[in-house]
Amino acid sequence: SVIQWPSNGGANQQWNIVPVSGQLYKIVNRNSGKALDINNSSHRTGTALQQYTYNGGNNQLWYFQPPSGGYVIRNFESRQILEVGGGSTADGAAISQWMPLNQSNQAWTIQ
């Protein structure tokens, strides 16, 4: 699972955004070297994200929509976007995919 947690500067909380083709990117964890992945290429809303060895699948490809309060990160396979599940602010809340609702739990800061 991929979860939210207060920043501690660890490599496990850092992700590299790596160009793949055109506007598509893979998102790779600095600690594990694994790619951000939608399990089994699911199109189901609420599916939790995971880290998985990069294999070039569409479920591991992402594109970024310009920010309006934060970037929206959309999966190429499912066309759904990343969000903190249920808008939770709790430590350990799951990061999942959902339909765009233009809410703050679906907006991401990239530094």
C-alpha positions, 0 to 999 in steps of 0.5 A: 500500500501507499499511504500518507504520513508526515514528512521525515525526509526519508527516501521511502517518502521520495518519488522520482518522476521519470519521463517514459513517452510524450506526456507519460511518466512513471513514478518511482520510489527512491527507496525501493526503486519500484513504480507506483502501480494500480493493482491488476490494472483495476478500473474500480474506484477506491483501488489502493495504490501499491509499489511494484517492479516496473514492467511498462504496463499502462497501470504504471503510467501517469500524466500530470494535469496543470495545477489549480491549487495542486497537480492532478495525477491521472493513471493512463490505464484507468483514467482515474486520479490519485487521492487520499482516500475519503479526504482523510487527514489521518496518518496512514490513510491510503492513497487510492484512485478515484474519479476527479471531484476537484477536491483538495485531497486530489491535489498534489504538490511536486517539489 
